[in-house]
């Protein structure tokens, strides 16, 4: 699954000509995932449990 997502993101970067900003997109995605993992368990535990299964 992760490999598929990687190639999808690289393909989107090629199509939109955003590969020069790949580091910024990576940092933004990591921050978003970190926030989700810190906020969802406290505020919406049922949603977090269903997403992380």
N, CA, C and O atoms as a Tripos MOL2 file, in Angstrom:
@<TRIPOS>MOLECULE
protein
  212   211    53     0     0
PROTEIN
NO_CHARGES

@<TRIPOS>ATOM
      1 N           0.8190   -1.1920    0.0000 N.3       1 UNK1
      2 CA          0.0000    0.0000    0.0000 C.3       1 UNK1
      3 C           0.8630    1.2560    0.0000 C.2       1 UNK1
      4 O           0.5820    2.2010   -0.7370 O.2       1 UNK1
      5 N           1.9050    1.2710    0.8170 N.am      2 UNK2
      6 CA          2.7620    2.4540    0.9100 C.3       2 UNK2
      7 C           3.4900    2.7090   -0.4040 C.2       2 UNK2
      8 O           3.6870    3.8600   -0.7950 O.2       2 UNK2
      9 N           3.8910    1.6360   -1.0880 N.am      3 UNK3
     10 CA          4.5890    1.7910   -2.3650 C.3       3 UNK3
     11 C           3.6470    2.4040   -3.4010 C.2       3 UNK3
     12 O           4.0500    3.2610   -4.1870 O.2       3 UNK3
     13 N           2.4060    1.9650   -3.3940 N.am      4 UNK4
     14 CA          1.4120    2.5050   -4.3130 C.3       4 UNK4
     15 C           1.2060    4.0010   -4.0630 C.2       4 UNK4
     16 O           1.1390    4.7880   -5.0070 O.2       4 UNK4
     17 N           1.1070    4.3830   -2.8000 N.am      5 UNK5
     18 CA          0.9260    5.8030   -2.4510 C.3       5 UNK5
     19 C           2.1380    6.6200   -2.8710 C.2       5 UNK5
     20 O           1.9940    7.7450   -3.3500 O.2       5 UNK5
     21 N           3.3290    6.0640   -2.6940 N.am      6 UNK6
     22 CA          4.5490    6.7660   -3.0840 C.3       6 UNK6
     23 C           4.5340    7.0700   -4.5810 C.2       6 UNK6
     24 O           4.7750    8.2050   -4.9920 O.2       6 UNK6
     25 N           4.2540    6.0590   -5.3880 N.am      7 UNK7
     26 CA          4.2610    6.2650   -6.8350 C.3       7 UNK7
     27 C           3.1260    7.1810   -7.2830 C.2       7 UNK7
     28 O           3.2790    7.9360   -8.2440 O.2       7 UNK7
     29 N           2.0050    7.1160   -6.6020 N.am      8 UNK8
     30 CA          0.9020    8.0270   -6.9050 C.3       8 UNK8
     31 C           1.3170    9.4740   -6.6400 C.2       8 UNK8
     32 O           1.0490   10.3570   -7.4550 O.2       8 UNK8
     33 N           1.9680    9.7160   -5.5090 N.am      9 UNK9
     34 CA          2.4090   11.0730   -5.1800 C.3       9 UNK9
     35 C           3.4960   11.5650   -6.1320 C.2       9 UNK9
     36 O           3.4890   12.7300   -6.5290 O.2       9 UNK9
     37 N           4.4180   10.6990   -6.4970 N.am     10 UNK10
     38 CA          5.4570   11.0890   -7.4500 C.3      10 UNK10
     39 C           4.8330   11.3880   -8.8090 C.2      10 UNK10
     40 O           5.2190   12.3520   -9.4700 O.2      10 UNK10
     41 N           3.8730   10.5680   -9.2310 N.am     11 UNK11
     42 CA          3.1720   10.8220  -10.4870 C.3      11 UNK11
     43 C           2.4370   12.1600  -10.4700 C.2      11 UNK11
     44 O           2.4820   12.9140  -11.4420 O.2      11 UNK11
     45 N           1.7590   12.4470   -9.3590 N.am     12 UNK12
     46 CA          1.0850   13.7370   -9.2430 C.3      12 UNK12
     47 C           2.0860   14.8910   -9.2570 C.2      12 UNK12
     48 O           1.8140   15.9500   -9.8230 O.2      12 UNK12
     49 N           3.2340   14.6810   -8.6370 N.am     13 UNK13
     50 CA          4.2780   15.7080   -8.6610 C.3      13 UNK13
     51 C           4.8050   15.9620  -10.0540 C.2      13 UNK13
     52 O           5.0880   17.1030  -10.4210 O.2      13 UNK13
     53 N           4.9390   14.9000  -10.8320 N.am     14 UNK14
     54 CA          5.3780   15.0590  -12.2210 C.3      14 UNK14
     55 C           4.3390   15.7880  -13.0600 C.2      14 UNK14
     56 O           4.6700   16.6840  -13.8360 O.2      14 UNK14
     57 N           3.0820   15.3970  -12.8970 N.am     15 UNK15
     58 CA          2.0020   16.0050  -13.6790 C.3      15 UNK15
     59 C           1.8570   17.4850  -13.3600 C.2      15 UNK15
     60 O           1.6630   18.3020  -14.2610 O.2      15 UNK15
     61 N           1.9510   17.8330  -12.0810 N.am     16 UNK16
     62 CA          1.7480   19.2250  -11.6710 C.3      16 UNK16
     63 C           3.0370   20.0350  -11.6290 C.2      16 UNK16
     64 O           3.0280   21.2080  -11.2550 O.2      16 UNK16
     65 N           4.1410   19.4080  -12.0120 N.am     17 UNK17
     66 CA          5.4480   20.0790  -12.0330 C.3      17 UNK17
     67 C           5.8460   20.6090  -10.6520 C.2      17 UNK17
     68 O           6.3630   21.7190  -10.5260 O.2      17 UNK17
     69 N           5.5950   19.7990   -9.6240 N.am     18 UNK18
     70 CA          5.8910   20.1970   -8.2530 C.3      18 UNK18
     71 C           7.0330   19.3720   -7.6280 C.2      18 UNK18
     72 O           7.2330   19.4270   -6.4140 O.2      18 UNK18
     73 N           7.7630   18.6280   -8.4240 N.am     19 UNK19
     74 CA          8.8260   17.8010   -7.8540 C.3      19 UNK19
     75 C           9.9450   18.6250   -7.2330 C.2      19 UNK19
     76 O          10.6780   18.1310   -6.3760 O.2      19 UNK19
     77 N          10.0800   19.8530   -7.6490 N.am     20 UNK20
     78 CA         11.1230   20.6950   -7.0460 C.3      20 UNK20
     79 C          10.7840   21.0310   -5.5920 C.2      20 UNK20
     80 O          11.6540   21.4540   -4.8300 O.2      20 UNK20
     81 N           9.5210   20.8410   -5.2100 N.am     21 UNK21
     82 CA          9.0930   21.1140   -3.8360 C.3      21 UNK21
     83 C           8.7850   19.8300   -3.0700 C.2      21 UNK21
     84 O           8.0120   19.8610   -2.1130 O.2      21 UNK21
     85 N           9.3640   18.7220   -3.4620 N.am     22 UNK22
     86 CA          9.0250   17.4330   -2.8740 C.3      22 UNK22
     87 C           9.3500   17.3880   -1.3730 C.2      22 UNK22
     88 O           8.6410   16.7380   -0.6050 O.2      22 UNK22
     89 N          10.4130   18.0740   -0.9610 N.am     23 UNK23
     90 CA         10.7670   18.0870    0.4580 C.3      23 UNK23
     91 C           9.7020   18.8120    1.2680 C.2      23 UNK23
     92 O           9.3250   18.3550    2.3470 O.2      23 UNK23
     93 N           9.2180   19.9290    0.7610 N.am     24 UNK24
     94 CA          8.1920   20.6910    1.4750 C.3      24 UNK24
     95 C           6.9030   19.8810    1.5820 C.2      24 UNK24
     96 O           6.2580   19.8860    2.6300 O.2      24 UNK24
     97 N           6.5190   19.1810    0.5040 N.am     25 UNK25
     98 CA          5.3250   18.3430    0.5470 C.3      25 UNK25
     99 C           5.4980   17.1970    1.5390 C.2      25 UNK25
    100 O           4.5560   16.8410    2.2480 O.2      25 UNK25
    101 N           6.6830   16.6280    1.5900 N.am     26 UNK26
    102 CA          6.9460   15.5480    2.5350 C.3      26 UNK26
    103 C           6.8480   16.0020    3.9750 C.2      26 UNK26
    104 O           6.2700   15.3110    4.8140 O.2      26 UNK26
    105 N           7.4150   17.1670    4.2630 N.am     27 UNK27
    106 CA          7.3400   17.7150    5.6170 C.3      27 UNK27
    107 C           5.8990   18.0370    5.9810 C.2      27 UNK27
    108 O           5.4720   17.7690    7.1050 O.2      27 UNK27
    109 N           5.1470   18.6060    5.0540 N.am     28 UNK28
    110 CA          3.7460   18.9300    5.3160 C.3      28 UNK28
    111 C           2.9360   17.6640    5.6040 C.2      28 UNK28
    112 O           2.0820   17.6650    6.4910 O.2      28 UNK28
    113 N           3.1960   16.5980    4.8670 N.am     29 UNK29
    114 CA          2.4790   15.3450    5.0980 C.3      29 UNK29
    115 C           2.8390   14.7340    6.4410 C.2      29 UNK29
    116 O           1.9690   14.2100    7.1370 O.2      29 UNK29
    117 N           4.1260   14.7960    6.8170 N.am     30 UNK30
    118 CA          4.5300   14.2700    8.1140 C.3      30 UNK30
    119 C           3.8970   15.0440    9.2560 C.2      30 UNK30
    120 O           3.4530   14.4510   10.2400 O.2      30 UNK30
    121 N           3.8520   16.3550    9.1340 N.am     31 UNK31
    122 CA          3.2310   17.1870   10.1690 C.3      31 UNK31
    123 C           1.7420   16.8710   10.2730 C.2      31 UNK31
    124 O           1.2050   16.7660   11.3760 O.2      31 UNK31
    125 N           1.0730   16.7190    9.1300 N.am     32 UNK32
    126 CA         -0.3540   16.4070    9.1350 C.3      32 UNK32
    127 C          -0.6120   15.0460    9.8000 C.2      32 UNK32
    128 O          -1.5450   14.9110   10.5920 O.2      32 UNK32
    129 N           0.1990   14.0540    9.4830 N.am     33 UNK33
    130 CA          0.0280   12.7370   10.0990 C.3      33 UNK33
    131 C           0.3060   12.7800   11.5950 C.2      33 UNK33
    132 O          -0.3900   12.1270   12.3730 O.2      33 UNK33
    133 N           1.3070   13.5370   12.0020 N.am     34 UNK34
    134 CA          1.6140   13.6710   13.4210 C.3      34 UNK34
    135 C           0.4630   14.3290   14.1680 C.2      34 UNK34
    136 O           0.0790   13.8780   15.2470 O.2      34 UNK34
    137 N          -0.0830   15.3870   13.5960 N.am     35 UNK35
    138 CA         -1.2210   16.0640   14.2240 C.3      35 UNK35
    139 C          -2.4110   15.1240   14.3340 C.2      35 UNK35
    140 O          -3.0770   15.0810   15.3680 O.2      35 UNK35
    141 N          -2.6820   14.3690   13.2710 N.am     36 UNK36
    142 CA         -3.7990   13.4220   13.3140 C.3      36 UNK36
    143 C          -3.6100   12.3730   14.3990 C.2      36 UNK36
    144 O          -4.5630   12.0190   15.0940 O.2      36 UNK36
    145 N          -2.3910   11.8740   14.5480 N.am     37 UNK37
    146 CA         -2.1350   10.8420   15.5510 C.3      37 UNK37
    147 C          -2.1270   11.4010   16.9680 C.2      37 UNK37
    148 O          -2.3090   10.6500   17.9260 O.2      37 UNK37
    149 N          -1.9230   12.6900   17.1150 N.am     38 UNK38
    150 CA         -1.9580   13.2930   18.4490 C.3      38 UNK38
    151 C          -3.3460   13.8000   18.8180 C.2      38 UNK38
    152 O          -3.7250   13.7450   19.9880 O.2      38 UNK38
    153 N          -4.1060   14.2910   17.8550 N.am     39 UNK39
    154 CA         -5.3840   14.9300   18.1330 C.3      39 UNK39
    155 C          -6.5490   13.9400   18.0930 C.2      39 UNK39
    156 O          -7.4080   13.9690   18.9730 O.2      39 UNK39
    157 N          -6.5890   13.0760   17.0960 N.am     40 UNK40
    158 CA         -7.7360   12.1790   16.9480 C.3      40 UNK40
    159 C          -7.9610   11.2360   18.1280 C.2      40 UNK40
    160 O          -9.1130   11.0530   18.5200 O.2      40 UNK40
    161 N          -6.9370   10.6290   18.7120 N.am     41 UNK41
    162 CA         -7.2160    9.7140   19.8300 C.3      41 UNK41
    163 C          -7.8740   10.4150   21.0100 C.2      41 UNK41
    164 O          -8.6420    9.7960   21.7450 O.2      41 UNK41
    165 N          -7.5880   11.6770   21.1960 N.am     42 UNK42
    166 CA         -8.1500   12.4110   22.3320 C.3      42 UNK42
    167 C          -9.5550   12.9190   22.0080 C.2      42 UNK42
    168 O         -10.4740   12.7630   22.8120 O.2      42 UNK42
    169 N          -9.7210   13.5240   20.8350 N.am     43 UNK43
    170 CA        -10.9860   14.1640   20.4930 C.3      43 UNK43
    171 C         -12.0060   13.2250   19.8730 C.2      43 UNK43
    172 O         -13.2030   13.3600   20.1280 O.2      43 UNK43
    173 N         -11.5550   12.2800   19.0670 N.am     44 UNK44
    174 CA        -12.4710   11.3620   18.3930 C.3      44 UNK44
    175 C         -11.9110    9.9450   18.4470 C.2      44 UNK44
    176 O         -11.4280    9.4370   17.4350 O.2      44 UNK44
    177 N         -11.9670    9.3050   19.5990 N.am     45 UNK45
    178 CA        -11.3450    7.9800   19.7200 C.3      45 UNK45
    179 C         -11.9770    6.9170   18.8180 C.2      45 UNK45
    180 O         -11.2680    6.0310   18.3420 O.2      45 UNK45
    181 N         -13.2660    6.9790   18.5730 N.am     46 UNK46
    182 CA        -13.8980    5.9720   17.7160 C.3      46 UNK46
    183 C         -13.4110    6.1050   16.2720 C.2      46 UNK46
    184 O         -13.1370    5.1020   15.6120 O.2      46 UNK46
    185 N         -13.3060    7.3280   15.7870 N.am     47 UNK47
    186 CA        -12.8140    7.5540   14.4360 C.3      47 UNK47
    187 C         -11.3610    7.1140   14.3060 C.2      47 UNK47
    188 O         -10.9820    6.4850   13.3180 O.2      47 UNK47
    189 N         -10.5520    7.4460   15.3060 N.am     48 UNK48
    190 CA         -9.1460    7.0450   15.2950 C.3      48 UNK48
    191 C          -9.0120    5.5280   15.2680 C.2      48 UNK48
    192 O          -8.1860    4.9900   14.5320 O.2      48 UNK48
    193 N          -9.8150    4.8420   16.0620 N.am     49 UNK49
    194 CA         -9.7440    3.3860   16.1100 C.3      49 UNK49
    195 C         -10.1710    2.7770   14.7860 C.2      49 UNK49
    196 O          -9.5900    1.7860   14.3440 O.2      49 UNK49
    197 N         -11.1830    3.3590   14.1440 N.am     50 UNK50
    198 CA        -11.6220    2.8160   12.8550 C.3      50 UNK50
    199 C         -10.6010    3.0950   11.7520 C.2      50 UNK50
    200 O         -10.4580    2.2870   10.8330 O.2      50 UNK50
    201 N          -9.8980    4.2100   11.8240 N.am     51 UNK51
    202 CA         -8.8910    4.5350   10.8070 C.3      51 UNK51
    203 C          -7.6290    3.7030   10.9650 C.2      51 UNK51
    204 O          -7.0160    3.3120    9.9720 O.2      51 UNK51
    205 N          -7.2380    3.4320   12.1940 N.am     52 UNK52
    206 CA         -6.0020    2.6860   12.4280 C.3      52 UNK52
    207 C          -6.2350    1.1990   12.5670 C.2      52 UNK52
    208 O          -5.2800    0.4210   12.5960 O.2      52 UNK52
    209 N          -7.4750    0.7960   12.6510 N.am     53 UNK53
    210 CA         -7.9650   -0.5520   12.6440 C.3      53 UNK53
    211 C          -7.2900   -1.5990   13.3690 C.2      53 UNK53
    212 O          -7.7310   -2.7480   13.3470 O.2      53 UNK53
@<TRIPOS>BOND
     1     1     2 1
     2     2     3 1
     3     3     4 2
     4     3     5 am
     5     5     6 1
     6     6     7 1
     7     7     8 2
     8     7     9 am
     9     9    10 1
    10    10    11 1
    11    11    12 2
    12    11    13 am
    13    13    14 1
    14    14    15 1
    15    15    16 2
    16    15    17 am
    17    17    18 1
    18    18    19 1
    19    19    20 2
    20    19    21 am
    21    21    22 1
    22    22    23 1
    23    23    24 2
    24    23    25 am
    25    25    26 1
    26    26    27 1
    27    27    28 2
    28    27    29 am
    29    29    30 1
    30    30    31 1
    31    31    32 2
    32    31    33 am
    33    33    34 1
    34    34    35 1
    35    35    36 2
    36    35    37 am
    37    37    38 1
    38    38    39 1
    39    39    40 2
    40    39    41 am
    41    41    42 1
    42    42    43 1
    43    43    44 2
    44    43    45 am
    45    45    46 1
    46    46    47 1
    47    47    48 2
    48    47    49 am
    49    49    50 1
    50    50    51 1
    51    51    52 2
    52    51    53 am
    53    53    54 1
    54    54    55 1
    55    55    56 2
    56    55    57 am
    57    57    58 1
    58    58    59 1
    59    59    60 2
    60    59    61 am
    61    61    62 1
    62    62    63 1
    63    63    64 2
    64    63    65 am
    65    65    66 1
    66    66    67 1
    67    67    68 2
    68    67    69 am
    69    69    70 1
    70    70    71 1
    71    71    72 2
    72    71    73 am
    73    73    74 1
    74    74    75 1
    75    75    76 2
    76    75    77 am
    77    77    78 1
    78    78    79 1
    79    79    80 2
    80    79    81 am
    81    81    82 1
    82    82    83 1
    83    83    84 2
    84    83    85 am
    85    85    86 1
    86    86    87 1
    87    87    88 2
    88    87    89 am
    89    89    90 1
    90    90    91 1
    91    91    92 2
    92    91    93 am
    93    93    94 1
    94    94    95 1
    95    95    96 2
    96    95    97 am
    97    97    98 1
    98    98    99 1
    99    99   100 2
   100    99   101 am
   101   101   102 1
   102   102   103 1
   103   103   104 2
   104   103   105 am
   105   105   106 1
   106   106   107 1
   107   107   108 2
   108   107   109 am
   109   109   110 1
   110   110   111 1
   111   111   112 2
   112   111   113 am
   113   113   114 1
   114   114   115 1
   115   115   116 2
   116   115   117 am
   117   117   118 1
   118   118   119 1
   119   119   120 2
   120   119   121 am
   121   121   122 1
   122   122   123 1
   123   123   124 2
   124   123   125 am
   125   125   126 1
   126   126   127 1
   127   127   128 2
   128   127   129 am
   129   129   130 1
   130   130   131 1
   131   131   132 2
   132   131   133 am
   133   133   134 1
   134   134   135 1
   135   135   136 2
   136   135   137 am
   137   137   138 1
   138   138   139 1
   139   139   140 2
   140   139   141 am
   141   141   142 1
   142   142   143 1
   143   143   144 2
   144   143   145 am
   145   145   146 1
   146   146   147 1
   147   147   148 2
   148   147   149 am
   149   149   150 1
   150   150   151 1
   151   151   152 2
   152   151   153 am
   153   153   154 1
   154   154   155 1
   155   155   156 2
   156   155   157 am
   157   157   158 1
   158   158   159 1
   159   159   160 2
   160   159   161 am
   161   161   162 1
   162   162   163 1
   163   163   164 2
   164   163   165 am
   165   165   166 1
   166   166   167 1
   167   167   168 2
   168   167   169 am
   169   169   170 1
   170   170   171 1
   171   171   172 2
   172   171   173 am
   173   173   174 1
   174   174   175 1
   175   175   176 2
   176   175   177 am
   177   177   178 1
   178   178   179 1
   179   179   180 2
   180   179   181 am
   181   181   182 1
   182   182   183 1
   183   183   184 2
   184   183   185 am
   185   185   186 1
   186   186   187 1
   187   187   188 2
   188   187   189 am
   189   189   190 1
   190   190   191 1
   191   191   192 2
   192   191   193 am
   193   193   194 1
   194   194   195 1
   195   195   196 2
   196   195   197 am
   197   197   198 1
   198   198   199 1
   199   199   200 2
   200   199   201 am
   201   201   202 1
   202   202   203 1
   203   203   204 2
   204   203   205 am
   205   205   206 1
   206   206   207 1
   207   207   208 2
   208   207   209 am
   209   209   210 1
   210   210   211 1
   211   211   212 2
@<TRIPOS>SUBSTRUCTURE
     1 UNK1         2 RESIDUE 1 A UNK
     2 UNK2         6 RESIDUE 1 A UNK
     3 UNK3        10 RESIDUE 1 A UNK
     4 UNK4        14 RESIDUE 1 A UNK
     5 UNK5        18 RESIDUE 1 A UNK
     6 UNK6        22 RESIDUE 1 A UNK
     7 UNK7        26 RESIDUE 1 A UNK
     8 UNK8        30 RESIDUE 1 A UNK
     9 UNK9        34 RESIDUE 1 A UNK
    10 UNK10       38 RESIDUE 1 A UNK
    11 UNK11       42 RESIDUE 1 A UNK
    12 UNK12       46 RESIDUE 1 A UNK
    13 UNK13       50 RESIDUE 1 A UNK
    14 UNK14       54 RESIDUE 1 A UNK
    15 UNK15       58 RESIDUE 1 A UNK
    16 UNK16       62 RESIDUE 1 A UNK
    17 UNK17       66 RESIDUE 1 A UNK
    18 UNK18       70 RESIDUE 1 A UNK
    19 UNK19       74 RESIDUE 1 A UNK
    20 UNK20       78 RESIDUE 1 A UNK
    21 UNK21       82 RESIDUE 1 A UNK
    22 UNK22       86 RESIDUE 1 A UNK
    23 UNK23       90 RESIDUE 1 A UNK
    24 UNK24       94 RESIDUE 1 A UNK
    25 UNK25       98 RESIDUE 1 A UNK
    26 UNK26      102 RESIDUE 1 A UNK
    27 UNK27      106 RESIDUE 1 A UNK
    28 UNK28      110 RESIDUE 1 A UNK
    29 UNK29      114 RESIDUE 1 A UNK
    30 UNK30      118 RESIDUE 1 A UNK
    31 UNK31      122 RESIDUE 1 A UNK
    32 UNK32      126 RESIDUE 1 A UNK
    33 UNK33      130 RESIDUE 1 A UNK
    34 UNK34      134 RESIDUE 1 A UNK
    35 UNK35      138 RESIDUE 1 A UNK
    36 UNK36      142 RESIDUE 1 A UNK
    37 UNK37      146 RESIDUE 1 A UNK
    38 UNK38      150 RESIDUE 1 A UNK
    39 UNK39      154 RESIDUE 1 A UNK
    40 UNK40      158 RESIDUE 1 A UNK
    41 UNK41      162 RESIDUE 1 A UNK
    42 UNK42      166 RESIDUE 1 A UNK
    43 UNK43      170 RESIDUE 1 A UNK
    44 UNK44      174 RESIDUE 1 A UNK
    45 UNK45      178 RESIDUE 1 A UNK
    46 UNK46      182 RESIDUE 1 A UNK
    47 UNK47      186 RESIDUE 1 A UNK
    48 UNK48      190 RESIDUE 1 A UNK
    49 UNK49      194 RESIDUE 1 A UNK
    50 UNK50      198 RESIDUE 1 A UNK
    51 UNK51      202 RESIDUE 1 A UNK
    52 UNK52      206 RESIDUE 1 A UNK
    53 UNK53      210 RESIDUE 1 A UNK
